[in-house]
Amino acid sequence: MTDLSRLLEIAEGAVAVAADLVESREPGALHSKGDRDLASDTDIAVEQAVREHLAKVTPEIAFLGEEEGAHPGSGELSWVLDPIDGTVNYVHGVPLWGISLGLVDGNKQVAGVLDFPMLGTRYLAADGLGATRNGDPVQASKTTVLSEALVMAGDFAVGADAAEKNQPRLALVNLLVPRVQRIRMLGTAALHLALVADGSLDAAIMFSNKPWDTSAGSIIAREAGAVVVDLDGSPHDVASGATIALAPGIAEELLPLIQQAVGG
């Protein structure tokens, strides 16, 4: 049986290594990853340091990083890392960025750590063990009225097919503006999910599911009591197409609006 408590401690140690490295250096050179997307030298250095650290303490567990891809293990478990989620914010000096390290078993997220060094917050969760922020339990929002809901929308797409991908995003904004209290966009999926977990936000809606962006945040939000689903309402996992985290009290009303935005 997998000892998630032990692996969560290992994950927190690995994230501490990452946080120390980020805080000790400047972003360095920037590397293009396509249309208006980039990685910094620090992204790459953090991923290498975390991968090497985890390879020493859990050599049997596979590793997937945003910048350098996959490294095999001997079982179904895999660490999934975004060394800096919100790199554009990071290189512009905006403090809304974080380190995201998740643990997945097959396609299921089972543990995660999110650390936001500039905000002084660290979130932890593992399947069945609850979610915490700086050691204190967190709980998803109890909002039940959509007009009182603060909703986070995922970033608009960039790249060759951005116009097509952004159609449902724009449709969603048009549907929600007259119905919710406010819509926000922070530029980091990890922070969106963390804030749903601690009840600061009532919903985070992302029409994508990159595992390094969402694996840690999804388990943290779920363990905090949020409804975390794919676009069709099925439980969210690594294979999902979208990442939607909702306060339980507005999920029944909000999910159909999200589906309407994509023509579902």
Secondary structure, 3 states (H helix, E strand, C coil): CCCHHHHHHHHHHHHHHHHHHHHCCCCCCEEECCCCCEEEHHHHHHHHHHHHHHHHHCCCCEEEECCCEEECCCCCEEEEEEEEECHHHHHHCCCCCEEEEEEEECCEEEEEEEEECCCCEEEEEECCCEEEECCEECCCCCCCCHHHCEEEECCCCCCCCHHHHHHHHHHHHHHHCCCCCEEECCCCHHHHHHHHHCCCCCEEEECCCCHHHHHHHHHHHHHCCCEEECCCCCECCCCCCCEEEECHHHHHHHHHHHHHHCCC
